[in-house]
């Protein structure tokens, strides 16, 4: 695994992340951020409901989300919805 895609441990939870060298920005998995900030037992479901609500409200936060291929626990790479650190905070406030 590249250092630019190494997960980071935060409050006993792992967050997948990706370093974009061209933009010099870290991108973090939204589901990982949601899990930590909400203490949700099912962060994917929480994100799914939040995404629908954001779209209905016309929130611009949803427009700042990108999909990146990131390694999963099984070692395979999957498309993951990610956001920059500053936008992750905006998602958590909603």
MARNUKE-724717 format. One line per field, with one value per residue: residue in three letters; z, x, y of N, C-alpha, C in turn. Coordinates in nm, 2 decimals, m for minus. Example, Ala and Ser with C-alpha at 12.3 -4.5 7.8 and 13.67 -1.06 7.14 Angstrom:
aa	ALA/SER
n_c3	0.78/0.71
n_c1	1.32/1.28
n_c2	m0.57/m0.22
ca_c3	0.78/0.71
ca_c1	1.23/1.37
ca_c2	m0.45/m0.11
c_c3	0.78/0.79
c_c1	1.32/1.29
c_c2	m0.33/0.00
//
This chain:
aa	UNK/UNK/UNK/UNK/UNK/UNK/UNK/UNK/UNK/UNK/UNK/UNK/UNK/UNK/UNK/UNK/UNK/UNK/UNK/UNK/UNK/UNK/UNK/UNK/UNK/UNK/UNK/UNK/UNK/UNK/UNK/UNK/UNK/UNK/UNK/UNK/UNK/UNK/UNK/UNK/UNK/UNK/UNK/UNK/UNK/UNK/UNK/UNK/UNK/UNK/UNK/UNK/UNK/UNK/UNK/UNK/UNK/UNK/UNK/UNK/UNK/UNK/UNK/UNK/UNK/UNK/UNK/UNK/UNK/UNK/UNK/UNK/UNK/UNK/UNK/UNK/UNK/UNK/UNK/UNK/UNK/UNK/UNK/UNK/UNK/UNK/UNK/UNK/UNK/UNK/UNK/UNK/UNK/UNK
n_c3	0.00/m0.08/0.08/0.05/0.05/0.29/0.57/0.85/1.20/1.43/1.73/1.79/1.55/1.20/0.93/0.59/0.36/0.11/m0.05/m0.26/m0.48/m0.68/m0.61/m0.35/m0.13/0.13/0.10/0.25/0.35/0.34/0.48/0.68/0.82/0.90/1.07/1.29/1.37/1.43/1.59/1.49/1.45/1.21/0.98/0.69/0.63/0.77/0.62/0.37/0.42/0.50/0.27/0.10/0.23/0.21/m0.07/m0.11/0.03/m0.12/m0.07/m0.10/m0.02/m0.09/m0.36/m0.34/m0.32/m0.41/m0.60/m0.52/m0.58/m0.33/m0.10/0.06/0.36/0.27/0.10/m0.17/m0.42/m0.41/m0.53/m0.35/m0.18/m0.12/0.06/0.11/0.40/0.51/0.40/0.51/0.76/0.73/0.64/0.87/1.03/0.95
n_c1	0.08/0.05/0.21/0.06/m0.19/m0.24/m0.42/m0.55/m0.54/m0.79/m0.93/m0.96/m1.07/m1.04/m0.96/m0.99/m0.77/m0.64/m0.37/m0.34/m0.12/m0.09/m0.27/m0.21/m0.36/m0.54/m0.76/m1.05/m1.22/m1.57/m1.75/m1.59/m1.53/m1.79/m1.86/m1.69/m1.75/m2.02/m2.06/m2.21/m2.35/m2.40/m2.26/m2.27/m2.54/m2.62/m2.48/m2.60/m2.87/m2.82/m2.71/m2.93/m3.09/m2.93/m2.92/m3.19/m3.22/m3.07/m2.80/m2.46/m2.25/m2.26/m2.17/m1.90/m1.79/m1.58/m1.50/m1.28/m1.04/m0.98/m0.80/m0.95/m1.04/m1.01/m0.80/m0.85/m0.92/m1.16/m1.42/m1.46/m1.65/m1.53/m1.40/m1.25/m1.07/m1.17/m1.44/m1.54/m1.59/m1.80/m2.00/m2.04/m2.16/m2.42
n_c2	m0.12/0.22/0.50/0.73/0.64/0.53/0.41/0.60/0.60/0.69/0.76/0.49/0.40/0.33/0.54/0.57/0.72/0.95/1.10/1.37/1.46/1.65/1.86/1.89/1.80/1.62/1.36/1.21/0.92/0.93/0.77/0.67/0.91/0.98/0.77/0.81/1.08/1.06/0.84/0.63/0.31/0.20/0.33/0.35/0.34/0.57/0.77/0.73/0.81/1.08/1.18/1.18/1.37/1.60/1.64/1.70/1.94/2.10/2.14/2.25/2.11/1.84/1.85/1.87/1.63/1.35/1.06/0.80/0.54/0.32/0.12/m0.17/m0.35/m0.61/m0.60/m0.55/m0.30/m0.04/0.18/0.48/0.72/1.03/1.32/1.64/1.75/2.00/2.00/1.77/1.84/2.02/1.84/1.69/1.87/1.88
ca_c3	0.00/m0.09/0.20/0.01/0.07/0.42/0.66/0.97/1.32/1.50/1.83/1.77/1.42/1.09/0.83/0.47/0.31/m0.01/m0.07/m0.40/m0.49/m0.76/m0.54/m0.22/m0.04/0.18/0.09/0.35/0.32/0.41/0.57/0.80/0.90/0.96/1.18/1.40/1.42/1.48/1.67/1.43/1.44/1.07/0.91/0.55/0.63/0.81/0.51/0.27/0.46/0.50/0.13/0.04/0.29/0.16/m0.20/m0.10/0.08/m0.22/m0.01/m0.19/0.04/m0.17/m0.48/m0.32/m0.30/m0.53/m0.58/m0.54/m0.55/m0.21/m0.05/0.16/0.45/0.20/0.01/m0.30/m0.43/m0.44/m0.54/m0.22/m0.18/m0.03/0.07/0.17/0.54/0.54/0.36/0.60/0.88/0.68/0.64/1.01/1.10/0.90
ca_c1	0.00/0.13/0.19/m0.04/m0.32/m0.24/m0.53/m0.50/m0.61/m0.84/m1.03/m0.98/m1.13/m0.95/m1.02/m0.91/m0.74/m0.56/m0.30/m0.34/0.01/m0.11/m0.34/m0.15/m0.47/m0.58/m0.90/m1.08/m1.35/m1.68/m1.81/m1.51/m1.55/m1.93/m1.85/m1.62/m1.82/m2.16/m2.07/m2.31/m2.32/m2.41/m2.22/m2.31/m2.68/m2.63/m2.44/m2.71/m2.98/m2.77/m2.69/m3.06/m3.13/m2.85/m2.97/m3.32/m3.20/m2.99/m2.67/m2.35/m2.15/m2.26/m2.10/m1.76/m1.75/m1.52/m1.49/m1.14/m1.02/m0.91/m0.79/m1.04/m0.98/m0.98/m0.69/m0.90/m0.95/m1.30/m1.45/m1.51/m1.68/m1.43/m1.41/m1.14/m1.08/m1.26/m1.57/m1.58/m1.64/m1.93/m2.09/m2.06/m2.25/m2.56
ca_c2	0.00/0.34/0.59/0.83/0.58/0.45/0.46/0.67/0.56/0.80/0.72/0.34/0.37/0.35/0.62/0.56/0.85/0.96/1.22/1.42/1.54/1.77/1.96/1.90/1.79/1.49/1.32/1.11/0.84/0.99/0.68/0.67/1.03/0.98/0.68/0.87/1.20/1.04/0.72/0.55/0.17/0.16/0.46/0.36/0.38/0.71/0.85/0.72/0.90/1.22/1.22/1.21/1.49/1.71/1.67/1.76/2.07/2.17/2.17/2.25/2.02/1.72/1.88/1.87/1.49/1.28/0.91/0.76/0.40/0.30/m0.02/m0.21/m0.45/m0.74/m0.58/m0.50/m0.15/m0.01/0.32/0.52/0.86/1.10/1.46/1.71/1.77/2.11/1.97/1.67/1.92/2.06/1.72/1.65/1.97/1.88
c_c3	0.00/0.04/0.17/0.03/0.20/0.51/0.79/1.09/1.40/1.60/1.81/1.64/1.31/0.98/0.70/0.42/0.19/m0.02/m0.22/m0.41/m0.57/m0.69/m0.40/m0.11/0.01/0.15/0.19/0.31/0.41/0.51/0.70/0.88/0.97/1.08/1.30/1.46/1.48/1.57/1.62/1.42/1.29/0.99/0.76/0.54/0.67/0.70/0.40/0.30/0.46/0.36/0.07/0.10/0.23/0.01/m0.20/m0.06/m0.02/m0.16/m0.11/m0.14/m0.05/m0.30/m0.47/m0.30/m0.43/m0.50/m0.62/m0.52/m0.43/m0.17/0.06/0.25/0.38/0.11/m0.13/m0.30/m0.48/m0.45/m0.41/m0.24/m0.07/m0.04/0.13/0.32/0.57/0.51/0.45/0.72/0.85/0.68/0.78/1.08/1.06/0.97
c_c1	0.09/0.11/0.08/m0.18/m0.33/m0.35/m0.47/m0.60/m0.66/m0.95/m1.06/m1.05/m1.03/m1.03/m0.93/m0.89/m0.65/m0.50/m0.29/m0.22/m0.01/m0.17/m0.29/m0.27/m0.49/m0.72/m0.93/m1.21/m1.46/m1.74/m1.73/m1.52/m1.69/m1.93/m1.79/m1.70/m1.96/m2.17/m2.18/m2.26/m2.33/m2.38/m2.26/m2.45/m2.70/m2.59/m2.54/m2.82/m2.94/m2.76/m2.82/m3.11/m3.06/m2.89/m3.10/m3.32/m3.12/m2.85/m2.56/m2.24/m2.14/m2.18/m1.95/m1.70/m1.69/m1.52/m1.34/m1.14/m0.93/m0.90/m0.89/m0.97/m0.94/m0.86/m0.72/m0.92/m1.09/m1.32/m1.51/m1.54/m1.59/m1.45/m1.28/m1.17/m1.18/m1.41/m1.63/m1.64/m1.78/m2.04/m2.13/m2.16/m2.39/m2.64
c_c2	0.12/0.43/0.69/0.77/0.51/0.50/0.52/0.62/0.68/0.75/0.57/0.30/0.40/0.43/0.60/0.70/0.84/1.09/1.25/1.51/1.66/1.89/1.98/1.90/1.64/1.48/1.21/1.05/0.90/0.90/0.67/0.79/1.03/0.88/0.74/0.99/1.17/0.92/0.62/0.40/0.12/0.29/0.46/0.40/0.53/0.80/0.85/0.81/1.05/1.27/1.26/1.35/1.61/1.74/1.74/1.90/2.16/2.21/2.16/2.16/1.89/1.73/1.87/1.72/1.43/1.14/0.87/0.61/0.39/0.16/m0.05/m0.31/m0.58/m0.72/m0.54/m0.35/m0.13/0.14/0.37/0.67/0.93/1.25/1.51/1.73/1.88/2.08/1.86/1.73/1.97/1.96/1.69/1.75/1.96/1.78
//
